[in-house]
Each structure stands twice: as C-alpha cells, then as structure tokens.
Amino acid sequence: MFTGKYYHVYNRGINRQLIFFEEKNSLYFLKQFKKYVSPYVDVFAYCLMPNHFHFFIRVKENDSEITYSGKLSVIEKAFKDFFISYVKSINKQYNRTGALLQYKFKRQEVEDESHYTWLIYYIRLNPISAGLCKNFSDWKFSSYTSLISNKNTELKRDEILEWFGGVKQFISFHELNLKSRKQNIEFESKFRIERVK
C-alpha cells in the first residue's frame, strides 16, 4: 500500500462466519480502527456487515511505506495490529479460541474516477443487497448517514460531497442507482469486485 493511493480494503470471517455478534462489537471494531489505522489513512466509505467489512481509504502522506522489521510496511503493521486487537477481544468476550477473520485482508487499488464513484455506492449497497434493510440510511454501521448529516465525522465528507456535486446529488445518485440493479452487476464485473458474503 502506497502513499496517496486509494484502496478498497475488505475481509470476512473464516468460513463466512459472523465477526460481529452484537452491536457493541461493531462499535469496538470502529474504535480500534480509529486507534490503529486512522493515523495512516483517510476514510471515504465503510460498511460493517455481520460477517464481513469494507473500507474505502486513501493512504496519507506519512511514513506508511517504511518497512517494519523488514517485512511489513507501517500501514500493513497498523492493519495487522488492528485485527489482532479485535480478535483477541472477541475471543475473550465469547470464550472462544483461534482465528476469526480470513488470514489476509484483501485490498484492491482504486485507479480511476468511475471506480471511485461506484465503489462509494457499492460499499453502502451491501446491507440492502443482503436484505438486511431497504434504504441506505437504515443501516447503522455504514458511512452513508454520516456523510449526509451535519454531525462531526472523521470521514472525508467535503471531498466526497464535492465529488458528487453536493449532498442532494449524492443522495440522488444513490437512490436512482438503487432502482437499476443492472449497473451494480456491471460495476462488479468491470472492476473485478469479489462479492463478499
């Protein structure tokens, strides 16, 4: 992962098992992300699903490319520490042992404007596609509501809304494309998005 580059970062539970058992797990996951990873990335979108997660990030201008112990970059080490801290907490809380997440998290570089636009939409479409809610604003652990509100957020809200031409256009883009699911399939195919279930 390189400074200034944009990435879609995602992973799921082993054997597609749950990684979030209660609401407090999702809150803790975001808290640990903020602690370990946020110093190194800007966040444009995220969504936590019961058995997987998505983040759309940009690596900040910092020491993220310096290697740690000759193997991992600082940003890779931050993600590793983040995942370890979360899994340890879940194992302790639920009296379980072993891995919770698939071994390596996946990341795909976002290289063009179309990919950027559709990824922001696609990430927040996940709970609707899974039948967990009907509207973008209904899913609590997604960045959608934070982006359309005036509440403080660490998301790159101004950049995203400017990209879409304002909050009204941002909402309209999501609502109009929700009606045309064919475009979602085309997007996944064009950018080789692995559907995480």
C-alpha positions as CSV (number, residue, x, y, z in Angstrom):
1,M,0.0,0.0,0.0
2,F,1.5,3.3,-1.1
3,T,1.2,6.9,0.0
4,G,-1.5,8.9,-1.8
5,K,-3.1,5.7,-3.3
6,Y,-6.7,4.8,-2.9
7,Y,-7.8,1.3,-1.8
8,H,-10.8,-0.9,-1.3
9,V,-10.0,-2.9,1.8
10,Y,-12.2,-5.8,2.8
11,N,-12.3,-9.2,4.6
12,R,-14.7,-11.7,6.1
13,G,-15.0,-14.2,8.8
14,I,-13.5,-17.7,8.4
15,N,-15.9,-20.0,6.6
16,R,-18.1,-16.9,6.2
17,Q,-18.9,-17.0,10.0
18,L,-20.0,-14.0,11.9
19,I,-17.4,-11.5,13.0
20,F,-19.9,-9.1,14.7
21,F,-22.2,-10.8,17.2
22,E,-23.7,-7.7,18.9
23,E,-23.8,-4.0,18.3
24,K,-21.1,-3.4,20.8
25,N,-18.7,-5.5,18.7
26,S,-19.2,-3.2,15.7
27,L,-18.6,-0.1,17.9
28,Y,-15.4,-1.6,19.3
29,F,-14.2,-2.6,15.8
30,L,-14.6,1.1,14.6
31,K,-12.9,2.3,17.8
32,Q,-9.9,0.0,17.2
33,F,-9.8,1.1,13.6
34,K,-9.6,4.7,14.7
35,K,-6.8,3.8,17.2
36,Y,-4.6,1.7,14.9
37,V,-5.3,2.6,11.3
38,S,-6.8,6.1,11.2
39,P,-3.4,7.9,11.8
40,Y,-2.3,6.5,8.4
41,V,-5.4,6.7,6.2
42,D,-8.3,9.0,5.1
43,V,-11.7,7.2,5.0
44,F,-14.2,7.8,2.3
45,A,-16.7,5.0,2.9
46,Y,-17.1,2.0,5.1
47,C,-19.7,-0.7,5.9
48,L,-19.7,-3.4,8.6
49,M,-21.8,-6.4,7.8
50,P,-22.5,-9.3,10.2
51,N,-19.7,-11.5,8.6
52,H,-17.5,-9.0,6.7
53,F,-16.5,-5.4,6.3
54,H,-15.5,-2.9,3.6
55,F,-13.4,0.3,3.8
56,F,-12.5,2.7,1.0
57,I,-9.4,4.6,2.1
58,R,-6.5,6.7,0.9
59,V,-3.1,6.3,2.4
60,K,-1.9,9.5,4.0
61,E,1.3,11.3,3.3
62,N,3.5,9.9,6.1
63,D,5.9,7.1,6.9
64,S,3.4,4.4,5.8
65,E,5.8,3.0,3.2
66,I,8.7,2.5,5.7
67,T,9.0,-1.2,6.4
68,Y,8.7,-2.6,9.9
69,S,11.1,-5.3,10.9
70,G,11.9,-5.7,7.2
71,K,8.6,-7.3,6.3
72,L,5.5,-5.2,6.7
73,S,5.1,-1.5,5.9
74,V,3.9,0.7,8.7
75,I,0.3,0.7,7.3
76,E,0.3,-3.1,6.9
77,K,1.5,-3.4,10.5
78,A,-1.2,-1.0,11.6
79,F,-3.9,-3.2,10.0
80,K,-2.4,-6.3,11.4
81,D,-2.4,-4.8,15.0
82,F,-5.9,-3.6,14.5
83,F,-7.2,-7.1,13.5
84,I,-5.3,-8.8,16.3
85,S,-6.7,-6.4,18.9
86,Y,-10.2,-7.0,17.7
87,V,-9.9,-10.8,17.5
88,K,-8.3,-11.0,21.0
89,S,-11.2,-9.0,22.4
90,I,-13.9,-11.2,20.7
91,N,-12.2,-14.4,21.8
92,K,-12.0,-13.2,25.4
93,Q,-15.6,-11.9,25.5
94,Y,-17.1,-15.1,23.9
95,N,-14.8,-17.7,25.4
96,R,-13.6,-18.8,22.0
97,T,-10.1,-19.5,20.6
98,G,-8.4,-19.3,17.2
99,A,-8.8,-17.2,14.2
100,L,-11.9,-15.1,13.4
101,L,-11.0,-13.4,10.1
102,Q,-9.6,-14.9,7.0
103,Y,-5.8,-14.9,7.1
104,K,-5.1,-11.9,5.0
105,F,-7.3,-8.9,4.4
106,K,-7.8,-8.1,0.7
107,R,-7.1,-4.8,-0.9
108,Q,-7.7,-3.5,-4.4
109,E,-6.3,-0.3,-5.7
110,V,-8.9,2.3,-6.9
111,E,-7.3,3.7,-10.0
112,D,-9.9,5.7,-12.0
113,E,-12.8,8.1,-11.4
114,S,-15.5,5.6,-12.3
115,H,-14.2,3.0,-9.9
116,Y,-14.1,5.7,-7.2
117,T,-17.7,6.8,-7.8
118,W,-19.2,3.3,-7.9
119,L,-17.2,2.0,-5.0
120,I,-18.6,4.6,-2.7
121,Y,-22.1,3.5,-3.8
122,Y,-21.3,-0.3,-3.8
123,I,-19.9,-0.4,-0.3
124,R,-23.1,1.1,1.2
125,L,-25.3,-1.1,-1.0
126,N,-24.2,-4.2,0.9
127,P,-26.8,-4.3,3.6
128,I,-29.6,-3.7,1.0
129,S,-28.3,-6.4,-1.3
130,A,-28.2,-8.8,1.7
131,G,-31.8,-8.0,2.5
132,L,-30.9,-6.5,5.9
133,C,-32.5,-3.1,5.2
134,K,-34.4,-1.3,2.4
135,N,-32.8,2.1,2.5
136,F,-29.2,3.3,2.7
137,S,-29.9,5.4,5.9
138,D,-31.4,2.3,7.7
139,W,-28.0,0.6,8.2
140,K,-26.3,1.9,11.4
141,F,-22.8,0.7,10.6
142,S,-22.3,2.4,7.3
143,S,-20.8,5.7,6.4
144,Y,-23.9,6.9,4.5
145,T,-25.8,8.7,7.3
146,S,-22.6,10.4,8.5
147,L,-22.0,11.8,5.0
148,I,-25.4,13.3,4.6
149,S,-25.7,14.8,8.1
150,N,-24.0,17.8,9.7
151,K,-22.6,15.9,12.6
152,N,-18.8,15.8,13.2
153,T,-17.2,13.0,11.3
154,E,-13.6,11.9,10.5
155,L,-14.8,10.8,7.0
156,K,-13.6,12.9,4.1
157,R,-17.2,14.3,3.8
158,D,-16.3,17.5,2.0
159,E,-14.3,15.8,-0.6
160,I,-16.9,13.1,-1.3
161,L,-19.8,15.5,-1.5
162,E,-17.9,17.9,-3.7
163,W,-17.1,14.9,-6.0
164,F,-20.8,14.2,-6.4
165,G,-21.7,17.9,-6.7
166,G,-23.3,18.3,-3.3
167,V,-25.4,16.4,-0.8
168,K,-28.6,16.5,-2.9
169,Q,-26.8,15.0,-5.9
170,F,-25.1,12.4,-3.6
171,I,-28.4,11.2,-2.3
172,S,-30.0,11.3,-5.7
173,F,-27.1,9.2,-7.2
174,H,-27.7,6.5,-4.5
175,E,-31.4,6.5,-4.8
176,L,-31.6,6.4,-8.6
177,N,-29.0,3.7,-8.9
178,L,-30.7,1.6,-6.3
179,K,-33.6,1.3,-8.8
180,S,-31.3,0.0,-11.5
181,R,-29.5,-3.1,-10.1
182,K,-28.2,-4.0,-13.5
183,Q,-25.5,-1.3,-13.1
184,N,-24.3,-2.9,-9.9
185,I,-23.6,-6.2,-11.7
186,E,-21.8,-4.3,-14.4
187,F,-19.7,-2.4,-11.8
188,E,-18.7,-5.6,-10.0
189,S,-17.7,-7.2,-13.4
190,K,-15.7,-4.2,-14.6
191,F,-13.6,-3.8,-11.5
192,R,-13.5,-7.5,-10.7
193,I,-15.1,-6.9,-7.3
194,E,-15.3,-10.1,-5.3
195,R,-18.8,-10.2,-3.8
196,V,-18.2,-10.8,-0.1
197,K,-21.0,-12.8,1.6
